[in-house]
Amino acid sequence: MPVVENAAGNRVWMRRTTGQSMLRWFGWLLGVAVFVWCWNRISDSTTWFFVWDAPRIAGDILTRATPPRWSYIDELWLPIWDTLNIATLGTILALIMAVPVAFLAARNTTPSARFVRPIALLIIVSTRSINSLIWALLLIAIIGPGIFAGILAIAIRSIGFCAKLLYEAIEEIDHTQVEAISATGASRWQVMAYGIVPQILPAFAGISVFRWDINIRESTVLGLVGAGGIGLQLSGSLNTLAWPQVSLILIVILFAVIVSEWVSAKVRSAII
Protein backbone atom coordinates (compact mmCIF):
# COMPACT_ATOMS: atom_id res chain seq x y z
CA MET A 1 0.00 0.00 0.00
CA PRO A 2 1.29 3.55 -0.73
CA VAL A 3 2.30 5.84 2.11
CA VAL A 4 1.70 9.62 1.91
CA GLU A 5 2.15 12.53 4.26
CA ASN A 6 -0.84 14.68 5.21
CA ALA A 7 -0.81 18.44 5.87
CA ALA A 8 0.32 17.87 9.48
CA GLY A 9 3.31 15.88 8.29
CA ASN A 10 1.98 12.53 9.52
CA ARG A 11 2.46 9.45 7.39
CA VAL A 12 -0.85 7.90 6.28
CA TRP A 13 -1.41 4.52 4.69
CA MET A 14 -3.61 4.65 1.57
CA ARG A 15 -5.21 1.79 -0.29
CA ARG A 16 -4.44 3.32 -3.70
CA THR A 17 -2.32 6.09 -5.05
CA THR A 18 -3.95 9.18 -6.55
CA GLY A 19 -3.25 7.91 -10.04
CA GLN A 20 -4.78 4.52 -9.29
CA SER A 21 -7.88 6.16 -7.81
CA MET A 22 -8.28 8.40 -10.86
CA LEU A 23 -7.87 5.43 -13.16
CA ARG A 24 -10.50 3.49 -11.18
CA TRP A 25 -13.00 6.35 -11.34
CA PHE A 26 -12.32 6.75 -15.06
CA GLY A 27 -13.13 3.05 -15.52
CA TRP A 28 -16.42 3.46 -13.67
CA LEU A 29 -17.26 6.57 -15.73
CA LEU A 30 -16.48 4.72 -18.96
CA GLY A 31 -18.67 1.78 -17.87
CA VAL A 32 -21.61 4.08 -17.09
CA ALA A 33 -21.20 5.83 -20.44
CA VAL A 34 -21.22 2.52 -22.31
CA PHE A 35 -24.30 1.39 -20.38
CA VAL A 36 -26.17 4.63 -21.17
CA TRP A 37 -25.23 4.38 -24.85
CA CYS A 38 -26.38 0.75 -25.05
CA TRP A 39 -29.61 1.58 -23.25
CA ASN A 40 -30.36 4.39 -25.71
CA ARG A 41 -29.78 2.06 -28.65
CA ILE A 42 -32.06 -0.57 -27.12
CA SER A 43 -34.69 2.04 -26.26
CA ASP A 44 -34.72 3.41 -29.81
CA SER A 45 -35.32 -0.11 -31.18
CA THR A 46 -38.04 -1.01 -28.67
CA THR A 47 -41.76 -0.36 -29.08
CA TRP A 48 -42.51 0.50 -25.48
CA PHE A 49 -46.27 0.39 -26.00
CA PHE A 50 -46.08 -3.39 -26.41
CA VAL A 51 -43.80 -3.66 -23.38
CA TRP A 52 -46.25 -1.81 -21.10
CA ASP A 53 -49.13 -3.81 -22.59
CA ALA A 54 -47.33 -7.15 -22.09
CA PRO A 55 -48.88 -7.97 -18.66
CA ARG A 56 -52.39 -7.64 -20.09
CA ILE A 57 -51.53 -9.81 -23.11
CA ALA A 58 -49.89 -12.43 -20.89
CA GLY A 59 -52.94 -12.51 -18.63
CA ASP A 60 -55.25 -12.89 -21.63
CA ILE A 61 -53.21 -15.82 -23.00
CA LEU A 62 -53.12 -17.45 -19.56
CA THR A 63 -56.90 -17.16 -19.33
CA ARG A 64 -57.33 -18.78 -22.74
CA ALA A 65 -54.83 -21.53 -21.93
CA THR A 66 -56.57 -22.70 -18.77
CA PRO A 67 -57.72 -25.29 -18.19
CA PRO A 68 -55.46 -27.44 -20.40
CA ARG A 69 -57.13 -29.65 -22.96
CA TRP A 70 -56.54 -32.96 -21.22
CA SER A 71 -58.25 -34.93 -23.99
CA TYR A 72 -55.36 -33.97 -26.26
CA ILE A 73 -52.93 -36.07 -24.21
CA ASP A 74 -53.43 -39.11 -26.48
CA GLU A 75 -51.90 -37.13 -29.34
CA LEU A 76 -48.72 -36.46 -27.37
CA TRP A 77 -47.50 -39.93 -26.37
CA LEU A 78 -45.80 -40.63 -29.71
CA PRO A 79 -44.25 -37.13 -30.05
CA ILE A 80 -42.79 -37.21 -26.53
CA TRP A 81 -41.45 -40.72 -27.23
CA ASP A 82 -39.85 -39.35 -30.42
CA THR A 83 -38.32 -36.54 -28.37
CA LEU A 84 -36.78 -39.02 -25.93
CA ASN A 85 -35.43 -41.06 -28.83
CA ILE A 86 -33.94 -37.95 -30.47
CA ALA A 87 -32.14 -37.06 -27.23
CA THR A 88 -30.97 -40.60 -26.50
CA LEU A 89 -29.80 -41.56 -29.99
CA GLY A 90 -28.26 -38.14 -30.52
CA THR A 91 -26.30 -38.49 -27.28
CA ILE A 92 -25.08 -41.97 -28.21
CA LEU A 93 -23.90 -40.79 -31.65
CA ALA A 94 -22.20 -37.80 -30.05
CA LEU A 95 -20.32 -39.98 -27.59
CA ILE A 96 -19.16 -42.31 -30.35
CA MET A 97 -17.69 -39.35 -32.22
CA ALA A 98 -16.52 -37.41 -29.16
CA VAL A 99 -14.32 -40.13 -27.64
CA PRO A 100 -11.72 -40.25 -30.44
CA VAL A 101 -11.80 -36.45 -30.75
CA ALA A 102 -11.11 -36.16 -27.01
CA PHE A 103 -8.11 -38.50 -27.19
CA LEU A 104 -6.76 -36.55 -30.15
CA ALA A 105 -7.22 -33.25 -28.29
CA ALA A 106 -5.65 -34.28 -24.97
CA ARG A 107 -1.99 -33.30 -24.69
CA ASN A 108 -0.94 -36.62 -23.19
CA THR A 109 -2.66 -38.84 -25.79
CA THR A 110 -2.61 -36.88 -29.06
CA PRO A 111 -0.34 -38.29 -31.79
CA SER A 112 0.80 -34.77 -32.72
CA ALA A 113 0.43 -31.67 -30.57
CA ARG A 114 1.35 -29.45 -33.52
CA PHE A 115 -0.92 -30.83 -36.25
CA VAL A 116 -3.55 -33.25 -34.91
CA ARG A 117 -4.47 -31.48 -31.67
CA PRO A 118 -5.41 -28.14 -33.33
CA ILE A 119 -7.73 -30.00 -35.72
CA ALA A 120 -9.41 -31.80 -32.81
CA LEU A 121 -9.78 -28.53 -30.91
CA LEU A 122 -11.28 -26.92 -34.01
CA ILE A 123 -13.89 -29.68 -34.17
CA ILE A 124 -14.71 -29.17 -30.50
CA VAL A 125 -15.07 -25.40 -30.83
CA SER A 126 -17.02 -25.45 -34.10
CA THR A 127 -19.60 -27.98 -32.93
CA ARG A 128 -20.11 -26.17 -29.61
CA SER A 129 -20.41 -22.70 -31.12
CA ILE A 130 -23.53 -23.41 -33.21
CA ASN A 131 -26.87 -23.98 -31.51
CA SER A 132 -28.78 -27.20 -32.10
CA LEU A 133 -31.64 -25.26 -33.73
CA ILE A 134 -29.20 -23.88 -36.33
CA TRP A 135 -27.83 -27.36 -36.96
CA ALA A 136 -31.41 -28.60 -37.34
CA LEU A 137 -32.21 -25.89 -39.90
CA LEU A 138 -29.09 -26.76 -41.90
CA LEU A 139 -29.75 -30.50 -41.77
CA ILE A 140 -33.41 -30.08 -42.72
CA ALA A 141 -32.27 -28.20 -45.82
CA ILE A 142 -29.88 -31.07 -46.64
CA ILE A 143 -31.75 -34.27 -45.72
CA GLY A 144 -35.28 -32.97 -45.25
CA PRO A 145 -37.46 -32.59 -42.16
CA GLY A 146 -38.01 -35.38 -39.68
CA ILE A 147 -36.61 -37.14 -36.66
CA PHE A 148 -33.34 -38.11 -38.35
CA ALA A 149 -32.43 -34.45 -38.81
CA GLY A 150 -33.17 -33.87 -35.14
CA ILE A 151 -30.95 -36.78 -34.06
CA LEU A 152 -28.04 -35.51 -36.14
CA ALA A 153 -28.52 -31.95 -34.89
CA ILE A 154 -28.38 -33.10 -31.27
CA ALA A 155 -25.39 -35.34 -32.01
CA ILE A 156 -23.32 -32.67 -33.75
CA ARG A 157 -24.13 -30.09 -31.09
CA SER A 158 -23.09 -32.50 -28.31
CA ILE A 159 -19.72 -33.54 -29.77
CA GLY A 160 -17.87 -30.46 -28.60
CA PHE A 161 -19.41 -30.50 -25.13
CA CYS A 162 -18.60 -34.16 -24.47
CA ALA A 163 -15.16 -34.06 -26.09
CA LYS A 164 -14.09 -30.95 -24.19
CA LEU A 165 -14.98 -32.34 -20.76
CA LEU A 166 -13.55 -35.73 -21.65
CA TYR A 167 -10.19 -34.50 -22.92
CA GLU A 168 -9.83 -32.38 -19.78
CA ALA A 169 -10.44 -35.54 -17.73
CA ILE A 170 -7.81 -37.36 -19.79
CA GLU A 171 -5.25 -34.65 -19.12
CA GLU A 172 -5.93 -34.81 -15.36
CA ILE A 173 -5.33 -38.56 -14.93
CA ASP A 174 -2.78 -39.98 -12.50
CA HIS A 175 0.34 -40.45 -14.64
CA THR A 176 1.99 -42.80 -12.17
CA GLN A 177 -0.41 -45.55 -13.22
CA VAL A 178 0.42 -44.93 -16.86
CA GLU A 179 4.15 -45.05 -16.09
CA ALA A 180 3.75 -48.29 -14.15
CA ILE A 181 1.99 -50.00 -17.06
CA SER A 182 4.50 -48.58 -19.56
CA ALA A 183 7.34 -49.99 -17.45
CA THR A 184 6.01 -53.51 -18.04
CA GLY A 185 6.65 -53.13 -21.77
CA ALA A 186 3.01 -52.56 -22.70
CA SER A 187 2.22 -51.13 -26.10
CA ARG A 188 0.65 -47.71 -26.64
CA TRP A 189 -2.81 -49.24 -27.01
CA GLN A 190 -2.39 -51.40 -23.92
CA VAL A 191 -1.34 -48.35 -21.90
CA MET A 192 -4.42 -46.54 -23.10
CA ALA A 193 -6.72 -49.50 -22.39
CA TYR A 194 -5.38 -50.36 -18.93
CA GLY A 195 -3.83 -47.10 -17.71
CA ILE A 196 -6.04 -44.31 -19.06
CA VAL A 197 -9.50 -45.69 -19.83
CA PRO A 198 -10.20 -47.08 -16.32
CA GLN A 199 -9.36 -43.67 -14.82
CA ILE A 200 -11.72 -41.72 -17.07
CA LEU A 201 -14.66 -44.14 -17.03
CA PRO A 202 -16.43 -42.38 -14.10
CA ALA A 203 -16.00 -39.01 -15.81
CA PHE A 204 -17.21 -40.48 -19.10
CA ALA A 205 -20.35 -41.89 -17.48
CA GLY A 206 -21.07 -38.62 -15.71
CA ILE A 207 -20.59 -36.60 -18.89
CA SER A 208 -22.85 -38.96 -20.83
CA VAL A 209 -25.73 -38.72 -18.38
CA PHE A 210 -25.31 -34.97 -17.95
CA ARG A 211 -25.37 -34.37 -21.71
CA TRP A 212 -28.37 -36.66 -22.15
CA ASP A 213 -30.20 -34.58 -19.56
CA ILE A 214 -29.37 -31.41 -21.51
CA ASN A 215 -30.39 -32.98 -24.80
CA ILE A 216 -33.83 -33.82 -23.43
CA ARG A 217 -34.41 -30.10 -23.03
CA GLU A 218 -32.95 -29.17 -26.41
CA SER A 219 -34.83 -31.86 -28.33
CA THR A 220 -38.21 -30.55 -27.10
CA VAL A 221 -37.86 -27.44 -29.26
CA LEU A 222 -36.35 -28.95 -32.41
CA GLY A 223 -39.83 -29.64 -33.73
CA LEU A 224 -40.38 -25.88 -34.02
CA VAL A 225 -38.17 -25.97 -37.12
CA GLY A 226 -39.45 -29.33 -38.41
CA ALA A 227 -36.96 -31.74 -36.80
CA GLY A 228 -39.61 -33.94 -35.17
CA GLY A 229 -40.59 -34.55 -31.59
CA ILE A 230 -43.11 -32.84 -29.38
CA GLY A 231 -41.92 -29.45 -30.59
CA LEU A 232 -43.75 -30.15 -33.84
CA GLN A 233 -47.04 -30.44 -31.92
CA LEU A 234 -46.18 -27.26 -30.03
CA SER A 235 -45.51 -25.39 -33.26
CA GLY A 236 -48.82 -26.53 -34.77
CA SER A 237 -50.76 -25.55 -31.65
CA LEU A 238 -49.11 -22.13 -31.54
CA ASN A 239 -49.82 -21.50 -35.20
CA THR A 240 -53.52 -22.30 -34.72
CA LEU A 241 -53.71 -20.36 -31.41
CA ALA A 242 -54.89 -23.52 -29.62
CA TRP A 243 -53.81 -22.25 -26.19
CA PRO A 244 -55.35 -25.11 -24.14
CA GLN A 245 -53.26 -27.54 -26.21
CA VAL A 246 -50.19 -25.36 -25.77
CA SER A 247 -50.54 -25.41 -21.98
CA LEU A 248 -50.91 -29.20 -21.99
CA ILE A 249 -47.82 -29.61 -24.19
CA LEU A 250 -45.83 -27.38 -21.86
CA ILE A 251 -46.96 -29.48 -18.88
CA VAL A 252 -45.86 -32.67 -20.66
CA ILE A 253 -42.49 -31.11 -21.53
CA LEU A 254 -42.03 -30.00 -17.93
CA PHE A 255 -42.86 -33.48 -16.66
CA ALA A 256 -40.41 -35.08 -19.12
CA VAL A 257 -37.65 -32.69 -18.06
CA ILE A 258 -38.30 -33.35 -14.36
CA VAL A 259 -38.18 -37.11 -14.91
CA SER A 260 -34.96 -36.83 -16.93
CA GLU A 261 -33.43 -34.67 -14.21
CA TRP A 262 -34.39 -37.25 -11.58
CA VAL A 263 -32.94 -40.11 -13.63
CA SER A 264 -29.78 -38.13 -14.33
CA ALA A 265 -29.31 -37.31 -10.64
CA LYS A 266 -29.84 -40.95 -9.60
CA VAL A 267 -27.39 -42.26 -12.20
CA ARG A 268 -24.73 -39.68 -11.34
CA SER A 269 -25.06 -40.38 -7.62
CA ALA A 270 -24.72 -44.12 -8.30
CA ILE A 271 -21.60 -43.52 -10.42
CA ILE A 272 -19.92 -41.05 -8.09
C-alpha positions in Angstrom: 0.0 0.0 0.0 1.3 3.5 -0.7 2.3 5.8 2.1 1.7 9.6 1.9 2.1 12.5 4.3 -0.8 14.7 5.2 -0.8 18.4 5.9 0.3 17.9 9.5 3.3 15.9 8.3 2.0 12.5 9.5 2.5 9.5 7.4 -0.8 7.9 6.3 -1.4 4.5 4.7 -3.6 4.7 1.6 -5.2 1.8 -0.3 -4.4 3.3 -3.7 -2.3 6.1 -5.0 -3.9 9.2 -6.5 -3.3 7.9 -10.0 -4.8 4.5 -9.3 -7.9 6.2 -7.8 -8.3 8.4 -10.9 -7.9 5.4 -13.2 -10.5 3.5 -11.2 -13.0 6.3 -11.3 -12.3 6.7 -15.1 -13.1 3.0 -15.5 -16.4 3.5 -13.7 -17.3 6.6 -15.7 -16.5 4.7 -19.0 -18.7 1.8 -17.9 -21.6 4.1 -17.1 -21.2 5.8 -20.4 -21.2 2.5 -22.3 -24.3 1.4 -20.4 -26.2 4.6 -21.2 -25.2 4.4 -24.8 -26.4 0.8 -25.1 -29.6 1.6 -23.2 -30.4 4.4 -25.7 -29.8 2.1 -28.6 -32.1 -0.6 -27.1 -34.7 2.0 -26.3 -34.7 3.4 -29.8 -35.3 -0.1 -31.2 -38.0 -1.0 -28.7 -41.8 -0.4 -29.1 -42.5 0.5 -25.5 -46.3 0.4 -26.0 -46.1 -3.4 -26.4 -43.8 -3.7 -23.4 -46.3 -1.8 -21.1 -49.1 -3.8 -22.6 -47.3 -7.2 -22.1 -48.9 -8.0 -18.7 -52.4 -7.6 -20.1 -51.5 -9.8 -23.1 -49.9 -12.4 -20.9 -52.9 -12.5 -18.6 -55.3 -12.9 -21.6 -53.2 -15.8 -23.0 -53.1 -17.5 -19.6 -56.9 -17.2 -19.3 -57.3 -18.8 -22.7 -54.8 -21.5 -21.9 -56.6 -22.7 -18.8 -57.7 -25.3 -18.2 -55.5 -27.4 -20.4 -57.1 -29.6 -23.0 -56.5 -33.0 -21.2 -58.3 -34.9 -24.0 -55.4 -34.0 -26.3 -52.9 -36.1 -24.2 -53.4 -39.1 -26.5 -51.9 -37.1 -29.3 -48.7 -36.5 -27.4 -47.5 -39.9 -26.4 -45.8 -40.6 -29.7 -44.2 -37.1 -30.1 -42.8 -37.2 -26.5 -41.4 -40.7 -27.2 -39.9 -39.3 -30.4 -38.3 -36.5 -28.4 -36.8 -39.0 -25.9 -35.4 -41.1 -28.8 -33.9 -38.0 -30.5 -32.1 -37.1 -27.2 -31.0 -40.6 -26.5 -29.8 -41.6 -30.0 -28.3 -38.1 -30.5 -26.3 -38.5 -27.3 -25.1 -42.0 -28.2 -23.9 -40.8 -31.6 -22.2 -37.8 -30.1 -20.3 -40.0 -27.6 -19.2 -42.3 -30.4 -17.7 -39.4 -32.2 -16.5 -37.4 -29.2 -14.3 -40.1 -27.6 -11.7 -40.3 -30.4 -11.8 -36.5 -30.7 -11.1 -36.2 -27.0 -8.1 -38.5 -27.2 -6.8 -36.5 -30.2 -7.2 -33.2 -28.3 -5.6 -34.3 -25.0 -2.0 -33.3 -24.7 -0.9 -36.6 -23.2 -2.7 -38.8 -25.8 -2.6 -36.9 -29.1 -0.3 -38.3 -31.8 0.8 -34.8 -32.7 0.4 -31.7 -30.6 1.3 -29.5 -33.5 -0.9 -30.8 -36.3 -3.6 -33.3 -34.9 -4.5 -31.5 -31.7 -5.4 -28.1 -33.3 -7.7 -30.0 -35.7 -9.4 -31.8 -32.8 -9.8 -28.5 -30.9 -11.3 -26.9 -34.0 -13.9 -29.7 -34.2 -14.7 -29.2 -30.5 -15.1 -25.4 -30.8 -17.0 -25.4 -34.1 -19.6 -28.0 -32.9 -20.1 -26.2 -29.6 -20.4 -22.7 -31.1 -23.5 -23.4 -33.2 -26.9 -24.0 -31.5 -28.8 -27.2 -32.1 -31.6 -25.3 -33.7 -29.2 -23.9 -36.3 -27.8 -27.4 -37.0 -31.4 -28.6 -37.3 -32.2 -25.9 -39.9 -29.1 -26.8 -41.9 -29.8 -30.5 -41.8 -33.4 -30.1 -42.7 -32.3 -28.2 -45.8 -29.9 -31.1 -46.6 -31.7 -34.3 -45.7 -35.3 -33.0 -45.3 -37.5 -32.6 -42.2 -38.0 -35.4 -39.7 -36.6 -37.1 -36.7 -33.3 -38.1 -38.3 -32.4 -34.5 -38.8 -33.2 -33.9 -35.1 -30.9 -36.8 -34.1 -28.0 -35.5 -36.1 -28.5 -32.0 -34.9 -28.4 -33.1 -31.3 -25.4 -35.3 -32.0 -23.3 -32.7 -33.8 -24.1 -30.1 -31.1 -23.1 -32.5 -28.3 -19.7 -33.5 -29.8 -17.9 -30.5 -28.6 -19.4 -30.5 -25.1 -18.6 -34.2 -24.5 -15.2 -34.1 -26.1 -14.1 -30.9 -24.2 -15.0 -32.3 -20.8 -13.5 -35.7 -21.6 -10.2 -34.5 -22.9 -9.8 -32.4 -19.8 -10.4 -35.5 -17.7 -7.8 -37.4 -19.8 -5.3 -34.6 -19.1 -5.9 -34.8 -15.4 -5.3 -38.6 -14.9 -2.8 -40.0 -12.5 0.3 -40.4 -14.6 2.0 -42.8 -12.2 -0.4 -45.5 -13.2 0.4 -44.9 -16.9 4.2 -45.0 -16.1 3.8 -48.3 -14.2 2.0 -50.0 -17.1 4.5 -48.6 -19.6 7.3 -50.0 -17.5 6.0 -53.5 -18.0 6.6 -53.1 -21.8 3.0 -52.6 -22.7 2.2 -51.1 -26.1 0.6 -47.7 -26.6 -2.8 -49.2 -27.0 -2.4 -51.4 -23.9 -1.3 -48.4 -21.9 -4.4 -46.5 -23.1 -6.7 -49.5 -22.4 -5.4 -50.4 -18.9 -3.8 -47.1 -17.7 -6.0 -44.3 -19.1 -9.5 -45.7 -19.8 -10.2 -47.1 -16.3 -9.4 -43.7 -14.8 -11.7 -41.7 -17.1 -14.7 -44.1 -17.0 -16.4 -42.4 -14.1 -16.0 -39.0 -15.8 -17.2 -40.5 -19.1 -20.3 -41.9 -17.5 -21.1 -38.6 -15.7 -20.6 -36.6 -18.9 -22.8 -39.0 -20.8 -25.7 -38.7 -18.4 -25.3 -35.0 -18.0 -25.4 -34.4 -21.7 -28.4 -36.7 -22.1 -30.2 -34.6 -19.6 -29.4 -31.4 -21.5 -30.4 -33.0 -24.8 -33.8 -33.8 -23.4 -34.4 -30.1 -23.0 -33.0 -29.2 -26.4 -34.8 -31.9 -28.3 -38.2 -30.6 -27.1 -37.9 -27.4 -29.3 -36.4 -29.0 -32.4 -39.8 -29.6 -33.7 -40.4 -25.9 -34.0 -38.2 -26.0 -37.1 -39.4 -29.3 -38.4 -37.0 -31.7 -36.8 -39.6 -33.9 -35.2 -40.6 -34.5 -31.6 -43.1 -32.8 -29.4 -41.9 -29.4 -30.6 -43.8 -30.1 -33.8 -47.0 -30.4 -31.9 -46.2 -27.3 -30.0 -45.5 -25.4 -33.3 -48.8 -26.5 -34.8 -50.8 -25.5 -31.7 -49.1 -22.1 -31.5 -49.8 -21.5 -35.2 -53.5 -22.3 -34.7 -53.7 -20.4 -31.4 -54.9 -23.5 -29.6 -53.8 -22.3 -26.2 -55.4 -25.1 -24.1 -53.3 -27.5 -26.2 -50.2 -25.4 -25.8 -50.5 -25.4 -22.0 -50.9 -29.2 -22.0 -47.8 -29.6 -24.2 -45.8 -27.4 -21.9 -47.0 -29.5 -18.9 -45.9 -32.7 -20.7 -42.5 -31.1 -21.5 -42.0 -30.0 -17.9 -42.9 -33.5 -16.7 -40.4 -35.1 -19.1 -37.6 -32.7 -18.1 -38.3 -33.3 -14.4 -38.2 -37.1 -14.9 -35.0 -36.8 -16.9 -33.4 -34.7 -14.2 -34.4 -37.2 -11.6 -32.9 -40.1 -13.6 -29.8 -38.1 -14.3 -29.3 -37.3 -10.6 -29.8 -40.9 -9.6 -27.4 -42.3 -12.2 -24.7 -39.7 -11.3 -25.1 -40.4 -7.6 -24.7 -44.1 -8.3 -21.6 -43.5 -10.4 -19.9 -41.1 -8.1 
